[in-house]
């Protein structure tokens, strides 16, 4: 079963202020976006579980016009606070990369760019 890192065009994270984090997953085609949406794998509960927050704290938005899914959630440690290891929030997307989604897409070979 393919993972997000194998077929997403973009998977990124960034701060949405010092106390919130935004995660974006973008797909290259409407077909891929629609297939992913139909599985309902990407949802507020998944993000809550991966990031240790409550589902009601996750603002989850599928946005078909951009072929994207966006989740905004509280940071467990605010940006720049003692214990923060990622001031910009730019490395927080890693837990999403290995999420399996059962869709029919051509998977990029490992050596392709």
VMD Tcl script that builds the backbone (N, CA, C; Angstrom):
set m [mol new atoms 339]
animate dup $m
set s [atomselect $m all]
$s set {name element resname resid chain x y z} {
  {N N UNK 1 A 0.855 -1.174 0.000}
  {CA C UNK 1 A 0.000 0.000 0.000}
  {C C UNK 1 A 0.904 1.242 0.000}
  {N N UNK 2 A 0.633 2.198 -0.880}
  {CA C UNK 2 A 1.503 3.383 -0.957}
  {C C UNK 2 A 1.361 4.293 0.263}
  {N N UNK 3 A 2.433 5.005 0.541}
  {CA C UNK 3 A 2.444 5.970 1.639}
  {C C UNK 3 A 2.403 7.391 1.074}
  {N N UNK 4 A 2.047 8.322 1.901}
  {CA C UNK 4 A 1.948 9.717 1.463}
  {C C UNK 4 A 3.243 10.196 0.815}
  {N N UNK 5 A 4.383 9.806 1.375}
  {CA C UNK 5 A 5.655 10.300 0.813}
  {C C UNK 5 A 5.877 9.810 -0.610}
  {N N UNK 6 A 5.176 8.751 -1.002}
  {CA C UNK 6 A 5.357 8.201 -2.342}
  {C C UNK 6 A 4.514 8.899 -3.402}
  {N N UNK 7 A 3.448 9.603 -3.014}
  {CA C UNK 7 A 2.618 10.192 -4.058}
  {C C UNK 7 A 2.127 11.612 -3.791}
  {N N UNK 8 A 2.397 12.178 -2.631}
  {CA C UNK 8 A 2.032 13.583 -2.401}
  {C C UNK 8 A 3.036 14.485 -3.105}
  {N N UNK 9 A 2.545 15.566 -3.677}
  {CA C UNK 9 A 3.444 16.549 -4.296}
  {C C UNK 9 A 4.144 17.377 -3.239}
  {N N UNK 10 A 3.403 17.699 -2.177}
  {CA C UNK 10 A 3.933 18.507 -1.082}
  {C C UNK 10 A 3.396 17.943 0.227}
  {N N UNK 11 A 4.272 17.835 1.205}
  {CA C UNK 11 A 3.876 17.516 2.569}
  {C C UNK 11 A 4.756 18.389 3.443}
  {N N UNK 12 A 4.160 19.380 4.100}
  {CA C UNK 12 A 4.972 20.358 4.826}
  {C C UNK 12 A 4.270 20.809 6.098}
  {N N UNK 13 A 5.078 21.419 6.956}
  {CA C UNK 13 A 4.551 22.004 8.184}
  {C C UNK 13 A 5.186 23.368 8.378}
  {N N UNK 14 A 4.483 24.207 9.134}
  {CA C UNK 14 A 5.012 25.534 9.455}
  {C C UNK 14 A 4.215 26.091 10.614}
  {N N UNK 15 A 4.802 27.056 11.279}
  {CA C UNK 15 A 4.093 27.717 12.371}
  {C C UNK 15 A 2.900 28.499 11.840}
  {N N UNK 16 A 1.864 28.537 12.639}
  {CA C UNK 16 A 0.729 29.428 12.404}
  {C C UNK 16 A 0.665 30.308 13.655}
  {N N UNK 17 A 1.725 31.067 13.861}
  {CA C UNK 17 A 1.917 31.803 15.099}
  {C C UNK 17 A 2.734 30.952 16.059}
  {N N UNK 18 A 3.089 31.467 17.220}
  {CA C UNK 18 A 3.968 30.731 18.137}
  {C C UNK 18 A 3.304 29.550 18.840}
  {N N UNK 19 A 1.984 29.487 18.816}
  {CA C UNK 19 A 1.280 28.455 19.580}
  {C C UNK 19 A 0.559 27.430 18.717}
  {N N UNK 20 A 0.563 27.626 17.411}
  {CA C UNK 20 A -0.155 26.728 16.500}
  {C C UNK 20 A 0.766 26.249 15.391}
  {N N UNK 21 A 0.409 25.103 14.829}
  {CA C UNK 21 A 1.166 24.476 13.743}
  {C C UNK 21 A 0.195 24.178 12.614}
  {N N UNK 22 A 0.614 24.419 11.375}
  {CA C UNK 22 A -0.193 24.080 10.206}
  {C C UNK 22 A 0.539 23.030 9.398}
  {N N UNK 23 A -0.200 22.017 8.975}
  {CA C UNK 23 A 0.338 20.949 8.137}
  {C C UNK 23 A -0.450 20.917 6.837}
  {N N UNK 24 A 0.254 20.822 5.715}
  {CA C UNK 24 A -0.377 20.794 4.400}
  {C C UNK 24 A 0.062 19.544 3.654}
  {N N UNK 25 A -0.901 18.892 3.016}
  {CA C UNK 25 A -0.603 17.784 2.111}
  {C C UNK 25 A -1.282 18.130 0.796}
  {N N UNK 26 A -0.493 18.209 -0.282}
  {CA C UNK 26 A -0.989 18.643 -1.584}
  {C C UNK 26 A -0.722 17.538 -2.605}
  {N N UNK 27 A -1.681 17.344 -3.502}
  {CA C UNK 27 A -1.568 16.309 -4.526}
  {C C UNK 27 A -1.549 16.926 -5.911}
  {N N UNK 28 A -0.938 16.234 -6.872}
  {CA C UNK 28 A -0.712 16.782 -8.209}
  {C C UNK 28 A -1.960 16.839 -9.073}
  {N N UNK 29 A -2.921 15.948 -8.832}
  {CA C UNK 29 A -4.085 15.897 -9.709}
  {C C UNK 29 A -5.379 15.821 -8.898}
  {N N UNK 30 A -6.469 16.224 -9.550}
  {CA C UNK 30 A -7.790 16.081 -8.928}
  {C C UNK 30 A -8.073 14.609 -8.646}
  {N N UNK 31 A -7.679 13.742 -9.550}
  {CA C UNK 31 A -7.933 12.302 -9.392}
  {C C UNK 31 A -7.316 11.771 -8.104}
  {N N UNK 32 A -6.055 12.119 -7.861}
  {CA C UNK 32 A -5.392 11.646 -6.638}
  {C C UNK 32 A -6.071 12.254 -5.412}
  {N N UNK 33 A -6.323 13.559 -5.454}
  {CA C UNK 33 A -6.998 14.204 -4.320}
  {C C UNK 33 A -8.331 13.513 -4.025}
  {N N UNK 34 A -9.127 13.287 -5.061}
  {CA C UNK 34 A -10.441 12.669 -4.872}
  {C C UNK 34 A -10.331 11.257 -4.304}
  {N N UNK 35 A -9.348 10.489 -4.770}
  {CA C UNK 35 A -9.161 9.137 -4.244}
  {C C UNK 35 A -8.775 9.181 -2.767}
  {N N UNK 36 A -7.870 10.083 -2.419}
  {CA C UNK 36 A -7.457 10.212 -1.014}
  {C C UNK 36 A -8.655 10.649 -0.168}
  {N N UNK 37 A -9.396 11.620 -0.635}
  {CA C UNK 37 A -10.565 12.100 0.112}
  {C C UNK 37 A -11.575 10.973 0.324}
  {N N UNK 38 A -11.764 10.143 -0.679}
  {CA C UNK 38 A -12.749 9.059 -0.583}
  {C C UNK 38 A -12.375 8.029 0.484}
  {N N UNK 39 A -11.093 7.886 0.790}
  {CA C UNK 39 A -10.689 6.916 1.819}
  {C C UNK 39 A -10.997 7.413 3.217}
  {N N UNK 40 A -11.088 8.718 3.405}
  {CA C UNK 40 A -11.306 9.353 4.712}
  {C C UNK 40 A -10.189 9.047 5.710}
  {N N UNK 41 A -9.028 8.625 5.224}
  {CA C UNK 41 A -7.886 8.365 6.114}
  {C C UNK 41 A -7.392 9.669 6.729}
  {N N UNK 42 A -7.314 10.721 5.923}
  {CA C UNK 42 A -6.879 12.019 6.441}
  {C C UNK 42 A -8.080 12.692 7.098}
  {N N UNK 43 A -7.982 12.883 8.404}
  {CA C UNK 43 A -9.077 13.478 9.159}
  {C C UNK 43 A -8.525 14.057 10.462}
  {N N UNK 44 A -9.348 14.779 11.181}
  {CA C UNK 44 A -8.913 15.426 12.428}
  {C C UNK 44 A -8.422 14.412 13.447}
  {N N UNK 45 A -9.056 13.263 13.511}
  {CA C UNK 45 A -8.661 12.240 14.490}
  {C C UNK 45 A -7.250 11.727 14.223}
  {N N UNK 46 A -6.903 11.535 12.948}
  {CA C UNK 46 A -5.544 11.082 12.603}
  {C C UNK 46 A -4.517 12.113 13.069}
  {N N UNK 47 A -4.736 13.383 12.750}
  {CA C UNK 47 A -3.792 14.424 13.143}
  {C C UNK 47 A -3.705 14.523 14.668}
  {N N UNK 48 A -4.829 14.409 15.339}
  {CA C UNK 48 A -4.832 14.456 16.808}
  {C C UNK 48 A -3.984 13.331 17.380}
  {N N UNK 49 A -4.162 12.129 16.870}
  {CA C UNK 49 A -3.398 10.980 17.362}
  {C C UNK 49 A -1.897 11.151 17.086}
  {N N UNK 50 A -1.553 11.586 15.883}
  {CA C UNK 50 A -0.137 11.736 15.526}
  {C C UNK 50 A 0.563 12.839 16.305}
  {N N UNK 51 A -0.174 13.885 16.673}
  {CA C UNK 51 A 0.445 15.058 17.292}
  {C C UNK 51 A 0.077 15.242 18.756}
  {N N UNK 52 A -0.589 14.277 19.354}
  {CA C UNK 52 A -0.833 14.281 20.791}
  {C C UNK 52 A -1.757 15.362 21.294}
  {N N UNK 53 A -2.749 15.719 20.481}
  {CA C UNK 53 A -3.740 16.698 20.901}
  {C C UNK 53 A -5.133 16.069 20.783}
  {N N UNK 54 A -6.143 16.762 21.271}
  {CA C UNK 54 A -7.518 16.278 21.137}
  {C C UNK 54 A -8.044 16.579 19.731}
  {N N UNK 55 A -8.901 15.725 19.232}
  {CA C UNK 55 A -9.476 15.924 17.891}
  {C C UNK 55 A -10.218 17.251 17.783}
  {N N UNK 56 A -10.844 17.694 18.863}
  {CA C UNK 56 A -11.575 18.965 18.803}
  {C C UNK 56 A -10.637 20.180 18.760}
  {N N UNK 57 A -9.337 19.950 18.930}
  {CA C UNK 57 A -8.358 21.034 18.814}
  {C C UNK 57 A -7.793 21.149 17.398}
  {N N UNK 58 A -8.152 20.221 16.539}
  {CA C UNK 58 A -7.627 20.190 15.171}
  {C C UNK 58 A -8.641 20.820 14.224}
  {N N UNK 59 A -8.202 21.860 13.528}
  {CA C UNK 59 A -9.021 22.426 12.460}
  {C C UNK 59 A -8.577 21.745 11.180}
  {N N UNK 60 A -9.401 20.860 10.648}
  {CA C UNK 60 A -9.047 20.066 9.471}
  {C C UNK 60 A -9.872 20.536 8.282}
  {N N UNK 61 A -9.190 20.825 7.163}
  {CA C UNK 61 A -9.879 21.360 5.995}
  {C C UNK 61 A -9.406 20.680 4.717}
  {N N UNK 62 A -10.275 19.911 4.062}
  {CA C UNK 62 A -9.965 19.488 2.695}
  {C C UNK 62 A -10.293 20.666 1.773}
  {N N UNK 63 A -9.407 20.952 0.837}
  {CA C UNK 63 A -9.608 22.084 -0.062}
  {C C UNK 63 A -9.349 21.618 -1.482}
  {N N UNK 64 A -10.414 21.157 -2.150}
  {CA C UNK 64 A -10.268 20.526 -3.466}
  {C C UNK 64 A -9.687 21.475 -4.514}
  {N N UNK 65 A -10.042 22.744 -4.480}
  {CA C UNK 65 A -9.546 23.692 -5.486}
  {C C UNK 65 A -8.021 23.730 -5.518}
  {N N UNK 66 A -7.396 23.481 -4.375}
  {CA C UNK 66 A -5.929 23.460 -4.296}
  {C C UNK 66 A -5.386 22.035 -4.242}
  {N N UNK 67 A -6.296 21.039 -4.307}
  {CA C UNK 67 A -5.914 19.618 -4.195}
  {C C UNK 67 A -5.157 19.373 -2.888}
  {N N UNK 68 A -5.628 19.973 -1.819}
  {CA C UNK 68 A -4.873 19.959 -0.568}
  {C C UNK 68 A -5.750 19.629 0.634}
  {N N UNK 69 A -5.078 19.112 1.648}
  {CA C UNK 69 A -5.667 18.932 2.966}
  {C C UNK 69 A -4.826 19.753 3.923}
  {N N UNK 70 A -5.479 20.491 4.805}
  {CA C UNK 70 A -4.770 21.342 5.769}
  {C C UNK 70 A -5.272 21.023 7.157}
  {N N UNK 71 A -4.350 20.935 8.086}
  {CA C UNK 71 A -4.711 20.767 9.494}
  {C C UNK 71 A -3.941 21.805 10.298}
  {N N UNK 72 A -4.643 22.487 11.181}
  {CA C UNK 72 A -4.013 23.437 12.095}
  {C C UNK 72 A -4.336 22.968 13.503}
  {N N UNK 73 A -3.294 22.911 14.329}
  {CA C UNK 73 A -3.444 22.365 15.677}
  {C C UNK 73 A -2.472 23.041 16.623}
  {N N UNK 74 A -2.725 22.935 17.926}
  {CA C UNK 74 A -1.821 23.575 18.883}
  {C C UNK 74 A -0.466 22.880 18.939}
  {N N UNK 75 A 0.571 23.675 19.098}
  {CA C UNK 75 A 1.902 23.122 19.355}
  {C C UNK 75 A 1.949 22.684 20.811}
  {N N UNK 76 A 2.584 21.560 21.081}
  {CA C UNK 76 A 2.705 21.092 22.467}
  {C C UNK 76 A 3.681 21.959 23.256}
  {N N UNK 77 A 4.690 22.486 22.566}
  {CA C UNK 77 A 5.628 23.447 23.160}
  {C C UNK 77 A 5.634 24.650 22.228}
  {N N UNK 78 A 5.374 25.819 22.750}
  {CA C UNK 78 A 5.299 26.991 21.878}
  {C C UNK 78 A 6.655 27.291 21.254}
  {N N UNK 79 A 6.611 27.924 20.093}
  {CA C UNK 79 A 7.815 28.235 19.328}
  {C C UNK 79 A 8.792 29.067 20.154}
  {N N UNK 80 A 10.014 28.589 20.260}
  {CA C UNK 80 A 11.064 29.307 20.969}
  {C C UNK 80 A 11.100 29.077 22.463}
  {N N UNK 81 A 10.131 28.345 22.991}
  {CA C UNK 81 A 10.101 28.083 24.433}
  {C C UNK 81 A 11.155 27.026 24.785}
  {N N UNK 82 A 11.499 26.926 26.045}
  {CA C UNK 82 A 12.451 25.911 26.498}
  {C C UNK 82 A 11.914 24.544 26.105}
  {N N UNK 83 A 12.752 23.756 25.483}
  {CA C UNK 83 A 12.368 22.416 25.034}
  {C C UNK 83 A 11.926 22.365 23.587}
  {N N UNK 84 A 11.719 23.519 22.962}
  {CA C UNK 84 A 11.321 23.530 21.555}
  {C C UNK 84 A 12.509 23.134 20.689}
  {N N UNK 85 A 12.309 22.172 19.808}
  {CA C UNK 85 A 13.393 21.703 18.941}
  {C C UNK 85 A 13.216 22.131 17.489}
  {N N UNK 86 A 12.159 22.882 17.202}
  {CA C UNK 86 A 11.872 23.288 15.829}
  {C C UNK 86 A 11.159 24.638 15.860}
  {N N UNK 87 A 11.920 25.704 16.014}
  {CA C UNK 87 A 11.365 27.048 16.200}
  {C C UNK 87 A 10.396 27.429 15.083}
  {N N UNK 88 A 10.684 27.027 13.846}
  {CA C UNK 88 A 9.838 27.407 12.706}
  {C C UNK 88 A 8.713 26.410 12.433}
  {N N UNK 89 A 8.726 25.269 13.104}
  {CA C UNK 89 A 7.708 24.252 12.871}
  {C C UNK 89 A 7.841 23.572 11.520}
  {N N UNK 90 A 8.994 23.698 10.899}
  {CA C UNK 90 A 9.159 23.216 9.524}
  {C C UNK 90 A 9.505 21.737 9.395}
  {N N UNK 91 A 9.729 21.054 10.495}
  {CA C UNK 91 A 10.068 19.631 10.428}
  {C C UNK 91 A 9.017 18.753 11.088}
  {N N UNK 92 A 7.849 19.298 11.308}
  {CA C UNK 92 A 6.816 18.562 12.038}
  {C C UNK 92 A 5.940 17.682 11.153}
  {N N UNK 93 A 6.139 17.707 9.857}
  {CA C UNK 93 A 5.323 16.905 8.951}
  {C C UNK 93 A 5.762 15.442 8.880}
  {N N UNK 94 A 6.911 15.111 9.427}
  {CA C UNK 94 A 7.473 13.760 9.294}
  {C C UNK 94 A 6.518 12.629 9.689}
  {N N UNK 95 A 5.726 12.737 10.756}
  {CA C UNK 95 A 4.824 11.622 11.088}
  {C C UNK 95 A 3.798 11.309 9.997}
  {N N UNK 96 A 3.533 12.249 9.118}
  {CA C UNK 96 A 2.555 12.016 8.050}
  {C C UNK 96 A 3.127 11.203 6.897}
  {N N UNK 97 A 4.425 11.237 6.714}
  {CA C UNK 97 A 5.038 10.665 5.520}
  {C C UNK 97 A 4.796 9.176 5.347}
  {N N UNK 98 A 4.683 8.442 6.425}
  {CA C UNK 98 A 4.520 6.992 6.332}
  {C C UNK 98 A 3.082 6.518 6.512}
  {N N UNK 99 A 2.124 7.435 6.418}
  {CA C UNK 99 A 0.718 7.042 6.498}
  {C C UNK 99 A 0.361 6.287 5.223}
  {N N UNK 100 A -0.189 5.090 5.376}
  {CA C UNK 100 A -0.634 4.284 4.232}
  {C C UNK 100 A -2.014 4.739 3.795}
  {N N UNK 101 A -2.158 4.899 2.481}
  {CA C UNK 101 A -3.469 5.223 1.913}
  {C C UNK 101 A -3.659 4.322 0.703}
  {N N UNK 102 A -4.698 3.520 0.740}
  {CA C UNK 102 A -4.945 2.522 -0.296}
  {C C UNK 102 A -5.652 3.157 -1.487}
  {N N UNK 103 A -4.839 3.690 -2.402}
  {CA C UNK 103 A -5.383 4.266 -3.632}
  {C C UNK 103 A -4.586 3.738 -4.808}
  {N N UNK 104 A -5.139 3.920 -5.982}
  {CA C UNK 104 A -4.517 3.451 -7.211}
  {C C UNK 104 A -3.804 4.610 -7.894}
  {N N UNK 105 A -2.519 4.790 -7.559}
  {CA C UNK 105 A -1.716 5.845 -8.196}
  {C C UNK 105 A -0.375 5.255 -8.591}
  {N N UNK 106 A 0.200 5.753 -9.663}
  {CA C UNK 106 A 1.556 5.323 -9.980}
  {C C UNK 106 A 2.509 5.892 -8.927}
  {N N UNK 107 A 3.316 5.032 -8.360}
  {CA C UNK 107 A 4.258 5.446 -7.322}
  {C C UNK 107 A 5.568 5.823 -7.996}
  {N N UNK 108 A 6.135 6.953 -7.569}
  {CA C UNK 108 A 7.392 7.422 -8.122}
  {C C UNK 108 A 8.504 6.446 -7.759}
  {N N UNK 109 A 9.370 6.081 -8.710}
  {CA C UNK 109 A 10.530 5.268 -8.347}
  {C C UNK 109 A 11.401 6.012 -7.357}
  {N N UNK 110 A 12.113 5.289 -6.493}
  {CA C UNK 110 A 12.919 5.909 -5.444}
  {C C UNK 110 A 13.957 6.870 -5.976}
  {N N UNK 111 A 14.483 6.648 -7.170}
  {CA C UNK 111 A 15.550 7.496 -7.709}
  {C C UNK 111 A 15.025 8.676 -8.516}
  {N N UNK 112 A 13.715 8.816 -8.648}
  {CA C UNK 112 A 13.187 9.927 -9.428}
  {C C UNK 112 A 13.162 11.192 -8.591}
  {N N UNK 113 A 13.106 12.320 -9.259}
  {CA C UNK 113 A 13.072 13.610 -8.557}
  {C C UNK 113 A 11.759 14.287 -8.768}
}
mol reanalyze $m
mol bondsrecalc $m
mol representation Tube
mol addrep $m
